Amino acid sequence: MTGMFAYNGSQALAGAKLAAEEINARGGIKSMGGAPIELVVGDSQSKPEAGVAEVDRLAEQGVACMMGGYASGIALTATQAAARHNVPFLSDTAVADQITERGLPGVFRFSPNFKMLTTMAMESLVAINDAAGKPASTVVLVHEDGAFGSGLAKLLASELPKRGFKVLEMIAHPTPTRDFTNIGLRLRAAKPDIVIPSSYLNEYTLLARSIHQHKVPAKGIFSVIGGGASNFKFIREYNAAAQYLMDVNHWIDPKKAKAQQFVKTLEQRNIDLTYEVMINHACIGLLADAIERAVSADRAKIAAALASSTYSDHILPYGPTKFVNGQNQGAQPVTTQVQKMNVEVIFPLAYASAKPVFPVPAA
């Protein structure tokens, strides 16, 4: 709720609050006599060590379960602390594979992990490039140097050559970074067909602005979990830099009536449509469903109910929830693109709301 991820945290909380309000308005947890969902907020201060302290504090207060983390570095430490207390923890948007692959009891992730995102990224990039006549063959990876960016860049660097793309360079940057001039100039000199950024919101938007400012002659910017590529605040404020950004990320299923109503509700409440809002809204629904079936606020019973979940009443392009070793196998990322003032789904075709613009028009 504070620090460099404060905006993301406020968005996540907005989605969670909206879901809790909806559930409580429908009568709360009916199997427990209408017990309401009560949200108790812990502030990680955007720091892994502070996240651990908050998990310890909330566990001692007796919360039934935990949700959140946002960033992979915070989720890694927070889930470890939650497992120590035997409190079920549902990771929201963090993508590092290790979160669920360490075998920690009671740790779940509703959204896709690195492997799922990389698989979708390669599939959609190849499909979009092939459909355009294969104009792109070279790539530069720009990534933040933490668990999220470094892990994703490593995977992409190993997978891209298998699909016929040559990785010209891998450029790492710390979080926070406030000046991307040098990286913008390096990209202009390298002249890649595609730039693939993997950074958090602030750094992503600064990078995209630098690419636009320095007229990097790329045929497209194709993000994987790009912090700003589907952020309406960025799209409104820096529309020229945001135009035609593609992103493999968490997003709603635009064809679901429930998702369309969700978008309208956010507009009425003046809440930005971002993936943090979507995922946390769905995660609260998943947890409420588990508690309903557990007929209890007992932590072990909630964890068991999560493990057997088939939840599907949400706004995302997912199949029914199915946790295997804590990872939801039903999770489904999509590829989006900024087109004018909208974020359109362009892949997979089953969820598409528009056709991709690629290569992008010359500046």
N, C-alpha and C positions, 0 to 999 in steps of 0.2 A: 504493500500500500504506500510505501515511501521508497525513495531511491530511484535508480535509473529505470526500473520497471513499473513505476507508480501508475502510469497511464494504463498499462496492460492489466495491472491488478485491479484498478477501478472498473475496467471493462469486464473483467472476469466476475467481480462481485456483482455488477449490474445484472449479468446473465443469471447468476445464481439466485439473486433476490427475486427476479421476475419469475423464475421457475417455482421457488418456494411460495410466493404469493399465489400462483395459479393452483398449486397443490393444496394449500391451506384453504383456498376459496372453494375447492371441490370437496372439502370435508376432511382434509388431512389424511393421516394414516388410518384408514377405516378399520383394519384388523386390530388396531390398538385403541379403538373407541374414539377415533377422530383426533388423535394426538397430532399437534401441528409440527411442522418442520421448523426448527429454530436454528438460524445461522449464527455461529460464533466465529468472529474474525480474528485471525492471527496475522501479524505483519512480519514478513521475512526481511523487510527493509532492503530487498533485492540482494541479500547476502546469504550464501549457504549456511554459515554458522548461526546467523540469526534465525533462519528457518528451523534449525534444530532446536534452538531455545524455545521457539513458539510451539513446536510439536510437544516438547517436554511439558510446557505450561498447560497446554490444552488437554493433554492426556491426564494430567493430575486433576484437572477440573472435571473430568468424567465425560468428555464428549463421546458420542457413540461411534463416530467415524470421522475421517478427515478427507479433504479433497483439495486439490490445487497444485502448487509448486511452480507453475508456469514455465520457468526456465529449467533446462536439463540439470545444470549444476545445483540448483536449489532442490529440485525433485530427488536427485540422487541422495543427498544427505537427509532430507526430510523423511523420505520413505524408510531409510535405514533406522532413523529414530523411532518412527511409528511402529515398525516391526519389533523393536526392542520393548515397546509398551504393549504389544499385541492389540494395537488399534488398526482396523482396516483403513487403508489409504488408497484413494482413487486419484491417480495422476491425470491431470487434465490435458494440457497441450505440450508438455515436455516430450521429446522424441528419442532421447538416447536409449539404445537397446538395453544397456546395462540395468536400467531401472527395474525391469521385470526379469532379467536373465540371471540375477544373482541368487534366485531361489528364496527370497525373503517372504515369509508367510504374511498373508493379508495385503499384499501389494498388487494393485491392479492398474491397468492403463486402458481407458476407453477408446482413445484416439490412435491413429497409426504410429508405428515406430520408424526408426531410420530405414529399416529394410523395406517396409511397405512403401514408404515415400520414395525411396530410390527406385524401386521397381516401377511405380507409377510414373516417375519422372522420366525414366528411360523409355518407357512405352509411349508416353505422350510426346516426348521430344522427337522420337523417330517418326511417329505417325504424322506430326505437324510438318516436319522437315520433308518427309517423303511426299506428302500431299502437295507441297509447294515446289516439287521438282529437285529436292536435295540441294538447296543453295548454300547450306551451312556445313562446314566440316571441321572448323577449329573453335576451341573453347578456352576461355580463361576463367578460373574459379577464384572468386573473392569471398573470403569467409572470416567470421570472427574466430578468435583463437581459443575459445573455451570448449567445453565438452560437446556442445551442440554443433558449432561451426566446423571444428576440426574433425569430428567424427564423420560428419556428413561429407565434407570435402574429400576425405580419405576414401570413402565408399564410391563417390562419384568419379574420382580419379582412376579407380580400378575398373569401373563399369563403362565409362564413356568410350575408351578405345575398342571395346568389344562391339560397339555399335557403329564404328567407323568414324568417331570423332577424335581429333588430336588435341590433347590438353597442352596448350602453349605455356601456361604458367599457373601457379597457385600462389595467390597473394593473401596472406593472413593479416588481420588487424586486431588490436585489442578492443575490448568493450569497457569503458567508453572510448570512442575516437571522435574528435570534433572537427577534423580537417581532412578531407579526402582529395585534396588537390593533387598530391603526388600520385595517388592511385589512379585518379582520372587521367593524368598525363601518361602514366605507364600503360593504361588501357588503350589510349589513343595511339601510342607508339606500337603496341603489339598488334593492333588491328584484328582482333578475333571476330569471327562470324557471330559468336554468341558469348555473352557474359553471363555467368551463373553466380549470383550472390547468395550467400547464406549468412544473414546477419539479423540482429534484433532491430526493432522499429527505428530508433533514432539514427543508428549507423546506416541502416538500409536507405532511409530517406536522404541522408546526406550523400551517400554514394550515388544514388540515382540522380540527384541534382548535379553532382560533379560530372557524371557521364553525359548528362544533357548539356551542361555548360561547356565542356571541353569537346563536344561534338564527336564523341567516340563513334567511329563508323561501323558499329555492329548491326547485324541484320535483326537482332532481337536480344532482349534481356529476358532470360528464362530462369526464374528463381526457384529454389527449393526451400520451402518454409521461409519465404522472404518477409521480413518484418513489416514492410510498408507496402508491398505490392497489391494488397487488397484492403488497405486502410483508407477509409473515406476522408479522414481528416487530411491526410497527405494528398489525396486525389483532389480535394477541394482547394487546398492552399497552393499546390504546386502541380497543377494539372498537366502542363506541358512536359514536365519531367516524368510524370506518372503514365503518360499515354503509352498504350500497347505493352506495358509490363505484363509478363506472363508469370504465373506462380503455381507451383504444386503445393497445395496446402489444405488445411481444414476449411470447409465451407458448407453452406446449407445445400440442400437439394432444392433448386429453384422451382421444380415441378410439383413439389408437395404443397397442398393447400395449407397445411399447418405451418410450413416455412414461410409462405406468403403472408399469412396473418402475423407471424412473428416479426417480419420486416415492418409491417404496418404499425405494430405496437411499439417497436423501437423508434420509429419516426414520430409517433405521437408523444413519446416520452423524451424526445431529444437525445437519444442514446445512439452513438455511432454503431453501425453494423460492422463488427469485427469478429474474427474467429474466436477470440477469447469469450465474447458474449455467447456465441453459439454453443461452444463446447461446454462451458460451465452450466448453461441452461440445460443441456442434455444430460450432463453428469448428475445434476440434482435429481432429474427425473429417474435416472438409473438407480441412484441411491434410495430414493423414495420407494421405488418398486421392490428393491431388495429388502428394505425394512418392512414393507407391507407383507411380503412373503415370509419373512423371518418371524413376524408377529412379536417382535421384541426389539428393544434397544441394546440387547446384549451384543457385545463386539464380535464374539466368536460366531454367533448365529448370523449376524449381518455379513461377515466374511464368507460364510458357507453359502448364503443366499446369493451373494455377488458371484461366487465361483460357478453357480449353476444358472446364471441369468440368461434369459433369451429376450431381453428387453428390446423393443423396436419402436416404441411410441415417441419418436423424436423428430427433429427437423433436419437431420443430416442424411447424406446419401449412403447410409450404412445398411447392411443386412442385419438380421437378428444378432444380438450380442452373444458371443461365445468366447469365454476366456480359456486360453490354454497357457498354462504357466504364467498367468496374470495378464497376458496380452489378448486384447479383443481381436479375434480373427475376423469379425464382421466389419471392422473399420475400413473406410474407403476414402482416401484423399481424392481430390479432383484438381484439374488444371484450370485456372482462371486467367482472364486478361482484362486489363483496364481498357475500356472502349468509351471514349468521351467522358461522361461523368458516372459511368456504371462499371460494376465488376460483373463480367459475364463468365459463366462456365463454358469452356470450349472443349473439354475432354474429361472423361469418356463421353462418347456421343449420346449414351442413354440419359445423361444428365445435362447435356449442352443446352445453353440458352442463346448461343451465338456461334458463328464461325470464326476461327482464328484469323487475325491479320498478321501475316508473316510471308516474306520479310516485311519489316515495318517500312512505311514510306520514308524516303530520304528527308532529312531535316532541311 
